Amino acid sequence: IETPHGVLHVTMRGSPKGNRPVILTYHDIGLNRIHPSTFHLKFYEYCEFGHWTALFTYCFMPTIYMQPLYQYPTMDELAEMLPSVLTQLKVNSVIGIGVGAGAYILTCFALNQPSLVEGLVLINVDPCAEGWIDWAASKLTGWTSNLVDIVMAHHFSTEELTDNQELIQTYRLHIAQDINQDNLALFCGSYNARQDLGVERPVVGLNENTVKTLTCPSLLVVGDTSPAVEAVVECNSRLNPTKTTLLKMADCGGLPQVVQPGKLAEAFKYFVQGMGYIPAAGMTRLSRSRSSSSSITSTDGSRNRNMNSPLDGPNSGVLDNQGRPQTMEVSC
């Protein structure tokens, strides 16, 4: 599909279902959608796929196809490609699922085009620009490490790189052999040069109508040993607490969609159910517990977290209209 900033190869599965939103997925650096262990394939296996295809259309969004002598887009420009894609596909609205860089792009898209986004599931999202210390560290790493090592460190914690050798070897080979290294380097460089999204937590009665923030329901997901934990918590602290749920998955690292796909699929079902798009269903996999620990609280995390969430089960409905952040821990 031709866009203002280049060509995108888009895969759609299913046909439009009336006024239902399309589920739009956007992958992270090095997680090309064609690999059998990337998030949309393994994740959707646990979504009772036959049932879900009857309800939704899926749109899988890989990163831009590079043309000779073509300048790779910035993260903002990658987000600006999406409206023209949806227009050409005759898609009216989406529920976005993004991982890492893909989560950043979908967040940027939702901020620019809120009428096109009905909900977001953001895995390992980082709303901040790369700081000076991070910039210097990445420069030093770039001089002393190869691209594959840099991408692996983006996805996995030091603990995972040491302990989960089978998973690490699978992804190291995939990133080294299945991904165009020139495109990978350009995508990685674009992500490292990202701008701060500038989102702020709205204050009722003060700036809720003027502040820059997500207006759609959002589910933030991170593994408890992921290198993105601090970034995701920071994102949660900046968003509207009446529309945002933070889901921290126990016994899980940087790829919850791969390590715990069943539990993530279950969480996604209840998120969509809370939006009113699927029938009520009993919770079978998720063991839920509220948490107020400092490791996952936001800046005003001293308040109690007794608010209902779309993940609270079939009778919860939508979120209560209270100014409190929500945090869920999934026990595996």
C-alpha positions in Angstrom: 0.0 0.0 0.0 1.4 3.4 -1.0 1.5 6.0 1.8 3.0 9.5 2.0 6.2 8.1 3.5 6.7 4.9 1.6 5.3 1.5 0.8 3.8 -0.8 3.4 3.0 -4.5 3.0 -0.1 -5.2 5.0 -1.8 -8.6 5.6 -5.5 -8.8 6.4 -7.2 -11.9 7.7 -11.0 -12.1 7.6 -13.5 -9.6 6.1 -15.0 -6.5 7.6 -17.7 -7.2 10.2 -20.1 -4.4 10.0 -19.2 -1.6 12.4 -16.8 -3.7 14.5 -13.3 -2.3 14.7 -10.4 -4.2 13.0 -7.7 -5.6 15.3 -4.5 -3.9 14.1 -1.2 -5.3 15.2 2.2 -3.7 15.0 5.4 -5.6 15.9 8.6 -4.6 17.7 12.1 -4.3 16.3 13.2 -7.6 14.8 9.9 -9.3 15.4 8.8 -9.6 11.8 5.3 -11.0 11.5 6.4 -13.9 9.1 8.3 -15.8 11.8 6.2 -18.6 13.4 7.0 -17.6 16.9 6.2 -13.9 16.6 3.4 -12.5 18.6 0.3 -12.6 16.4 0.6 -16.3 15.5 1.4 -17.7 18.9 -0.9 -15.2 20.6 -3.9 -15.8 18.5 -3.6 -19.6 18.8 -4.8 -19.0 22.4 -7.6 -16.7 21.4 -9.8 -19.6 20.3 -9.1 -18.5 16.8 -12.2 -19.9 15.1 -14.3 -17.9 17.5 -12.4 -14.7 17.1 -12.3 -14.8 13.3 -16.1 -14.9 13.4 -16.1 -11.6 15.3 -13.2 -9.5 14.0 -11.0 -8.8 11.1 -7.2 -8.8 11.7 -4.7 -6.5 10.1 -1.0 -7.3 10.5 1.3 -4.3 10.0 5.0 -5.0 9.3 7.4 -2.1 9.1 8.1 -0.2 5.9 9.5 -1.9 2.8 12.7 -0.2 2.0 13.2 1.1 -1.6 16.6 2.0 -3.0 17.9 5.4 -1.9 14.9 5.8 0.3 15.2 7.6 3.6 13.7 5.5 6.4 10.8 7.2 8.1 10.8 8.5 11.7 8.6 7.0 14.3 6.1 9.9 13.8 6.1 9.3 10.1 5.4 5.6 10.6 2.4 6.6 12.6 1.3 9.0 9.9 1.2 6.2 7.4 -1.6 4.4 9.2 -4.6 6.7 8.3 -4.0 6.3 4.6 -3.6 2.5 5.0 -7.0 2.3 6.8 -8.6 4.5 4.2 -7.5 2.3 1.4 -8.6 -0.8 3.3 -12.0 0.9 4.1 -11.4 0.4 7.8 -13.3 2.8 10.0 -11.7 2.1 13.4 -9.2 -0.2 15.0 -8.3 -1.9 18.3 -4.5 -1.7 18.3 -2.1 -4.3 19.7 1.5 -3.1 19.6 4.8 -4.3 21.1 7.8 -2.1 21.9 8.4 0.2 18.9 5.0 -0.9 17.5 3.3 0.1 20.7 5.0 3.6 20.5 3.8 3.9 16.9 0.2 2.9 17.7 0.2 5.3 20.7 1.4 8.2 18.5 -1.3 7.2 15.9 -4.0 7.2 18.6 -2.9 10.7 19.9 -3.0 12.1 16.3 -6.2 10.3 15.2 -8.3 9.5 18.3 -11.5 8.9 16.3 -9.9 6.0 14.5 -8.7 4.1 17.6 -11.3 2.4 20.0 -8.8 0.7 22.2 -5.1 -0.1 22.7 -3.1 -3.0 24.1 0.4 -1.8 24.5 3.2 -4.3 25.4 6.5 -2.9 26.6 5.6 0.7 25.6 8.0 3.5 26.3 6.6 7.0 25.9 9.9 8.8 26.6 12.6 9.9 24.3 16.0 8.3 24.7 17.8 10.3 27.4 21.4 11.5 27.3 22.6 8.6 29.4 20.7 6.1 27.3 21.9 7.8 24.1 25.6 7.6 25.3 25.1 4.0 26.4 23.6 3.0 23.0 26.4 4.7 21.2 29.0 2.9 23.2 27.1 -0.4 22.8 27.0 0.3 19.0 30.7 0.5 19.0 31.3 -2.6 21.0 28.4 -4.9 20.1 26.8 -6.1 16.9 23.3 -5.3 15.8 21.9 -8.7 16.9 23.2 -8.2 20.4 21.7 -4.7 20.6 18.3 -6.0 19.5 18.4 -8.9 21.9 19.2 -6.6 24.8 16.1 -4.5 23.8 13.9 -7.6 24.1 15.4 -9.5 27.0 16.7 -8.8 30.5 20.2 -9.9 31.5 18.5 -12.7 33.6 16.6 -14.0 30.5 19.7 -13.9 28.3 21.4 -16.1 30.8 18.7 -18.5 32.0 16.4 -19.1 28.9 18.9 -20.4 26.4 16.4 -22.2 24.2 14.2 -19.1 23.7 17.3 -16.8 23.3 18.9 -19.0 20.7 15.6 -19.2 18.7 15.3 -15.4 18.6 19.0 -14.8 18.0 18.9 -17.0 14.9 15.7 -15.4 13.7 17.0 -11.9 14.1 20.4 -12.7 12.5 19.1 -14.9 9.6 15.5 -14.0 8.8 15.5 -10.2 9.0 17.1 -7.9 6.5 19.9 -6.4 8.5 19.9 -3.0 6.7 16.2 -2.5 7.4 16.6 -3.7 10.9 19.4 -1.2 11.6 17.3 1.6 10.1 14.2 0.7 12.2 16.3 0.4 15.3 17.9 3.8 14.6 14.5 5.4 14.0 13.2 4.0 17.3 16.3 5.2 19.2 15.7 8.7 17.8 12.0 8.8 18.9 10.6 11.9 20.5 8.8 12.0 23.9 5.1 11.5 23.3 4.3 14.4 25.6 1.4 12.7 27.2 0.2 14.0 30.6 -2.2 12.6 33.3 -5.4 14.8 33.2 -6.5 16.5 36.4 -10.3 16.6 36.8 -11.6 20.1 36.8 -8.3 21.6 35.7 -7.1 20.3 32.3 -9.0 17.2 31.4 -10.2 18.8 28.1 -6.9 20.3 27.0 -4.2 17.9 28.2 -2.5 15.6 25.6 -3.4 12.1 26.6 -5.0 8.9 25.2 -8.8 9.0 25.1 -9.4 5.4 24.4 -9.3 2.4 26.9 -5.8 1.2 27.2 -4.2 -2.0 28.6 -0.5 -1.7 29.4 1.3 -5.0 29.6 4.8 -5.9 30.8 6.5 -8.9 32.2 7.9 -8.7 35.7 11.5 -9.2 34.6 11.2 -7.3 31.3 13.8 -4.5 30.6 10.8 -2.3 29.8 9.2 -2.4 33.3 10.2 1.1 34.3 9.2 2.6 31.0 5.7 0.9 31.2 5.2 2.1 34.8 6.2 5.7 33.6 3.6 5.5 30.8 0.9 4.3 33.2 1.7 7.3 35.5 1.1 9.7 32.6 -2.2 8.3 31.3 -5.8 8.9 32.4 -6.3 6.4 35.3 -10.0 6.0 34.5 -9.2 4.6 31.0 -5.9 2.7 31.7 -5.1 -0.7 33.2 -1.5 -1.8 34.0 -1.1 -5.6 33.7 2.2 -6.9 35.1 2.7 -10.6 34.3 4.5 -12.8 36.8 7.2 -15.2 35.7 7.5 -13.4 32.4 10.2 -11.4 30.8 10.4 -9.2 27.7 8.1 -11.2 25.4 4.8 -12.0 27.3 3.1 -12.6 24.0 5.5 -15.6 23.5 6.2 -16.8 27.0 2.6 -16.4 28.4 0.4 -16.2 25.3 -2.5 -18.0 26.9 -2.8 -15.6 29.8 -2.2 -12.5 27.6 -5.0 -13.8 25.2 -7.3 -14.2 28.2 -6.5 -10.6 29.4 -7.2 -9.3 25.9 -10.5 -11.1 25.7 -11.7 -9.4 28.9 -10.3 -6.0 27.7 -12.4 -6.3 24.5 -15.3 -7.7 26.4 -15.2 -4.6 28.6 -15.6 -2.5 25.5 -18.8 -4.5 24.7 -17.7 -6.4 21.6 -17.8 -10.0 22.8 -20.2 -12.0 24.9 -19.6 -12.5 28.6 -17.3 -15.5 29.3 -16.1 -17.1 32.5 -12.5 -16.4 33.6 -10.6 -19.7 33.4 -6.9 -18.9 33.2 -6.2 -15.6 34.9 -5.4 -15.6 38.6 -5.8 -12.0 39.6 -4.5 -10.0 42.5 -4.5 -6.3 43.1 -1.0 -4.9 43.9 0.1 -1.7 45.5 3.8 -2.5 45.6 6.2 0.3 44.7 7.6 -1.7 41.8 4.4 -1.1 39.7 2.7 1.9 41.2 2.5 5.2 39.4 3.4 8.6 40.7 0.2 8.7 42.8 0.3 5.0 43.6 -0.1 5.5 47.4 -3.9 5.4 46.9 -5.8 2.2 47.1 -6.4 0.3 43.9 -10.0 -1.1 44.4 -11.3 0.0 41.1 -13.1 -2.3 38.7 -11.4 -3.2 35.5 -12.3 -4.8 32.2 -10.2 -7.7 33.5 -12.4 -8.2 36.6 -14.6 -10.7 34.8 -17.9 -10.8 32.8 -19.9 -8.6 35.1 -17.5 -5.8 35.5 -18.6 -3.8 32.4 -16.7 -0.6 31.9 -14.3 1.1 34.2 -15.6 3.1 37.1 -15.3 6.8 36.7 -12.8 7.4 39.5 -9.4 9.1 39.3 -7.4 6.1 40.4 -4.8 4.1 38.5 -5.4 0.4 38.0 -2.8 -2.2 38.4 -3.2 -6.0 37.9 -0.7 -8.7 38.5 -1.1 -11.9 36.6 0.1 -14.9 38.6 1.3 -17.7 36.4 
